[in-house]
Amino acid sequence: MKNNTSGSMREMIVIAFPMVVSHACDTVMIFTDRVFLARLGSLHMTAAMAGGMSSFMLMSFFLGLTGYSTALVAQFFGARQKNKCAVVTIQSLLISVLAYPLVLLCRPLVLWIFQNSGIDPQQVAYQTVYFNIIIFSVLISLARSSLSGFFCGIGRTRIVMIASIISMAANIILNYILIFGKYGLPALGIQGAAIGTIIGSLIGVLVLFVSYLSKKYAFEFQTDSSFAFDKDIMRKLLHFGYPSGIELFLNFTAFTCMMFLFHAEGAVAATATTIMINWDMVSFVPLLGIEIGVTSLVGRYMGAGQPHIAHRSTLSGLKLGSMYSAVIFIFFMFFPQQLVSFFKPEDVSVIYRQAVPIAVSMLRIACLYVFVETVIVALVGALRGAGDTFWAMSLTVGLHVFIVIVQFLCLRIYGMSIEKTWLLLVMSFLAGTFLIAWRYSSGQWKRLKVVSATGDIVQTDGFHEG
């Protein structure tokens, strides 16, 4: 199985580059929505950010759980158990269907949090409208995660990229038409942004599903006969996937709390931090494509019993991510004013003018951690791919909770400025990275086993080996 490209940069680029493009498309889609809404006013932009993140928070556990299907598919693929790759995907889709009503039941709780968050009432009104529509797209997002996990796990990431490009194009066109009321349609504003996003996402999922059922994959992976419940594989997915689900849920909940704490500081702080978070997404979300590439390759080579090549794949991910982060560093350091101006409303308000210098400072401070983000996604991706999900969860969750505590103390107890608080959060983020590097360098992940040569359940993960 080993050859001169195994775990190399070349192999990493083949797997990761389409996923980087795919996640970049997601970023462009969200970013463009925010730019369109910023033209209507800062409150529309901040409301869509808060409403969208709240919806994501509700499904984050199930998104992390189904997302582990990438590693599990990769391990079966590496162990040459191709017929079980599609079975994993169907179990992931079953989880998605069962999760949908549970997520919708949490909707009243989120609306209560909106009303008691201390955020500007006018912003709350807009974000409630956005949230009440976008929440119904949760099943689409979960189905996309499951189907993408199949293609990423077997290393055929090009179709995921194509689906993302089509989805992005549809979303941008639809949002432009629906937000501003073009071609004779009424201007729906923030409602149009939510509707356009749902339709665009659905188109992308349909592309993936049609490909999954195509003759090519039906012949090689038996996708057409995979539509059945499999107790053993479901148990395996739940056993190794729940730490990833808890991790994503707690991390994103902490991130949402961080955003709400900033927004509660007033309209100026909300505008500045929303601009910063939008650009942070541009810098970070494409890196998730590299994380998926690392998870896929590490899972494949761990399934094949070749941890040394899995380590080589991790190093390739670090190199690829560092090149991308170098470009982001240059933009954040030398062109922050121009980046902030992307969100300039048509009628420039006092709020926007006061927010500009704060947002510029936050972007320059963010330069301190752009390379660290690469280290985190590569190492966490490797730990997940090897099955060390418990430690990956513990370290990243602990880091995010600590950051929220620091932010609360800075803003509510010591009354620090937004810029000083942001600086301390970034410094805390840098310090926590050493713990993740320590876990990876310990080498515990190299001794883990998720899939045996026969595809049997192996109860060995980061919790049991810790």
Buried (B, 14 or more C-beta within 10 A) or exposed (E): EEEEEBBBBEBBBBBBBBBBBBBBBBBBBBBBBBBBBBBBBBBBBBBBBBBBBBBBBBBBBBBBBBBBBBBBBBBBBBBEBBBBBBBBBBBBBBBBEEBBEEBBEBBEEBBEBBEEBEBBEEBBEBBBBBBBBBBBBBBBBBBBBBBBBBBBBBBBBBBBBBBBBBBBBBBBBBBBBBBBBEEEEEEBBBBBBBBBBBBBBBBBBBBBBEBBBEEEBBEBBBBBEBEEEBEEBBEBBBBBBBBBBBBBBBBBBBBBBBBBBBBBBBBBBBBBBBBBBBBBBBBBBBBBBBBBBBBBBBBBBBBBBBBEBBBBBBBBBBBBBBEBBEEBBEBBEEEBEEBBEEBBBEEEBEBBEBBBBBBBBBBBBBBBBBBBBBBBBBBBBBBBBBBBBBBBBBBBBEBBBBBBEBBBEBBEEEEBBBBBBBBBBBBBBEEBBEBBBEBBEEEBBBEBBBBBEEBEEBEBBBBEBE
